[in-house]
């Protein structure tokens, strides 16, 4: 079939191409109504009493404190493994998640081998609304504090000797993640192109099937 024959087939079965383009337009409208997601990566650092992550010896790197932070994570996750990415700084929404919460010890390793060098817990949250993300943030911070306190209560550790959990204030920020105008324009173009290609294929296929049916019935097939 030549290009000319294909164009004639598309013209004869224009309704198939139009339907595909209308479907593409409807999908574009649905995706355009999406206002993006809200995300945060809240950090909780664990240190010995009267120390901070800013002290010269970097109190969060103590192996005992790191182990304690890992125990807190395990208690919150009920022993279920936390999500891991190939890169530790990969955004939680980068995997296509629209709503979810992940609590884990800060991993400085790779996809092949984890490395926990600091007693830092990351609470990664993504959701459709800022209110939901803020609610989950507060709930998980409370869970971290309660688990930390309960573990040390069980060991009867004196208040002045307890490991302290501090929330890094700047990590409390909740970001609104949306596609850029360039990305939106590219997506619209790709969707329309896909609709045009699908519509053209449907028109040609329908026309070919119709002409074949007429030929089998012995009727005259117009060029």
N, C-alpha and C positions, 0 to 999 in steps of 0.2 A: 504494500500500500504506500503510495507516494504522499508527500506532504499535502499536495492539492486534494487528494482523496480524503485525507484525514480532516482537512478544513471543511470539506463538503459534508462529511459525516457529522462533524460537530455542529454545523449549521442546521442539518436536518434534525438532530437530536439535541437541540439547544436546551431543552428543559432539564436534561440530566446535568449539564454543565452549570446551569443556573441554580439547580438544587444544591449542588456541591458548594458553590460560592455562598449561597444563603446559609448553609450549615457552618461554613467557615466564619461568616459574619456573626452568626449567633454565638459561636465559641469565643470570638474576639470580644463580644459584648459581655459575656460571662466573666472572662478573665480580666477585663478592664474594670469590672465592679469590685475586684479584689483589692482591698486597701493595704495589703502587705501583712507583715507579722511584727510582733514585738518580741524583743530578745534581750537577755541579760546574762552576764557571766559574773556572778557574785563570788568573791574570794574571802575565805575565812582562814586566818593564819593562827597556828598554835605555837605557843612559846612557854618557857618556864616562867614562874612568877617574877615580876619586876624586870622582865626583859621584853624586848620587842624585835620585830624583824629588821629594825634599823640599827641594832647594836653591832659593834665591830665584828664580833664572832658569828653574826647572823644566827640568832637563836633557833630559827626554824629548821636549820640543817642538822640538828641533833637527832641521831638515829632513834633514840627512845621516844622522842616527841613525834617523829614521823610514824613510828609504829602505832602510837596512840591515836593519831589522826586517822590512820588506816582502819583501826578498830572502830572508830566512830562512823566512818563511811560504811563499813560492813554492817554495823547495827542498823543504820538508816536504810540501806538497800536490802536488808533481811537476807544477807549472804548471796544475793543475786549479783552476777558480774555486771559492772558498769560499762556503758558504751565506750568504745575506743575508736579513734580515727588514726589515719596514717600520719597525720601531723597534729601535734598537741594544740596548736592555735587554730585548728579548723573550726569554723562556726557551727553551732548546733543545728541551725536551719539549713546548712549547706547540703545536708543529706536529703533534703526535701521534706523534712518534718514540719508540720504546721502547728503541732501542739505536743509538748512533752517536757519532761524534767529529768535531768541526769545529775547525780551527785557522785563525785569521784575525787580521789587524791590527784593532785596536779602531777601529770605524767610528762617528764622531760625526755622520754625515750622516743622510739619509733614504732612502726607497726610490727616490727619483728621482736623487739625487746623493750619492755617498759623500764622506766627509770624514775624512781621517786626520791628526789634529792632534797625536798623541802616538805615540812609539815604544813601543807596548804591544801585546803579543800576547795574545789570549784563547784559551784551550783549553777548549772547551765539550764536555762529555761527559755522556751519559745512558745508563743501563744498568739491567738487571733486578736486579743484585746489587752490593753495595758493593765486594766483592772485585774484580769485573771493572772497575768504574769506577776504583778505586785503581790497578789494574794499567795501565790505559790512560793514566791521569794520569802515572804514573812513566815510562812508555815515551815519551810525547810531550814531557815535560820533558827527558828525555835527548836526544831528537831535536833539540829547540831548541838545547840546549847544544852538541851535536856539530856541527850545521850552522853555528852562530855561530863555533865554533872553527875549523872546516874552511875557511870563507870567509876568515878572517883569516890562517890559516896559508898559504893560497894566495897571499895578497898580501904575505906575509913581514912582517907588522906586528909590531913589538916588543911584548913582553908589557905593558910599562908604558903603551903607547899604545892598547891594545885596548878596543873597546866592550864593556861589561860587561852581562850579562843577570842580572837579579835577580828571583827569584820573590817575589811579595807573600805573606807567610806566612798572612794571614787568608783568602786566596782558596783555600787548600789544602783547605778544609772541603768535605766531601761531604754533601749534604742528602738526606734521605729524603722524597720527594714522594708524598703520598697524598691522596685526596679527603676533604673534611670530612664530618662526620656529616650535615650539612644537605644537602650535594650527593649523598651516598649515598641518603638518604631520597627526595630528589627524583627520582633516577635509578630507584629501585625503583618509585615511584609512576607515573612515565612509562612504564616497561616494562609494568607491569600494565595501565595504561590502553590502551596499544597492543595488548596481547594481547586485552583485552576487546573492543575495536573490531574487530580482525581476526577474532576468533572470531564475533562477532555478524554481521559481513558474510558469513563463510563459511557460517554456519547459514542465513541468509536466502537466500543464493545456492543452496545445496544444496536447500533446501525448494522454492524457486521452480522449479528445474530438475526436481525430482522430480514436482511437481504438473503441470508442463507436459508431462512425458513421459507421465503417466497420462492426461491430457486427450487427447493425441494418439493414445493407444491405445484411446480410447473408454471408459475405465474411469471410474467415479464418483470424483470428487475431493471429499473431505470438507473442510468449512470449517476 
